[in-house]
Amino acid sequence: PPRNAVLVETSDGEVFPVHRRLLKPCITLTRAVRDESGSGEAVVDVDCSTFDRVLLFLEAANRGRPYEFDMQTLPQLAAAAAALGCRALREACARKLGAFEERVQVHRWVD
């Protein structure tokens, strides 16, 4: 890989070359990001489609743009944030999930 990239292998075997700058918020990838030898490689316990969404979030955050969350995949994204140690993503998921839960009304059927 280029010296400014890390090869990240997902749990289902896909490999992503990712710019080191994007991965700085991910605590579990710190060793690979700081590896000066240029052979930065990491294996993460996240599937490729979820990791792709994580990268989209990190790129949007890096550019200072908002990220549009998909409510259907929010639990997987929150789990990936925990697995990667990405605090910004974890907090964003919690805020989005909290806003969603505030709008949900529970109706009970009375006999």
Buried (B, 14 or more C-beta within 10 A) or exposed (E): EEEEBBBBBBBEEEEBEBBBEBBBBBEBBBEBBEBEEEEBEBEBEBBBEBBBBBBEBBBBBEEEEEBEBEEEEBEBBBBBBBBBBBEEBBEBBEEBBEEEEEEEEEEEEEE
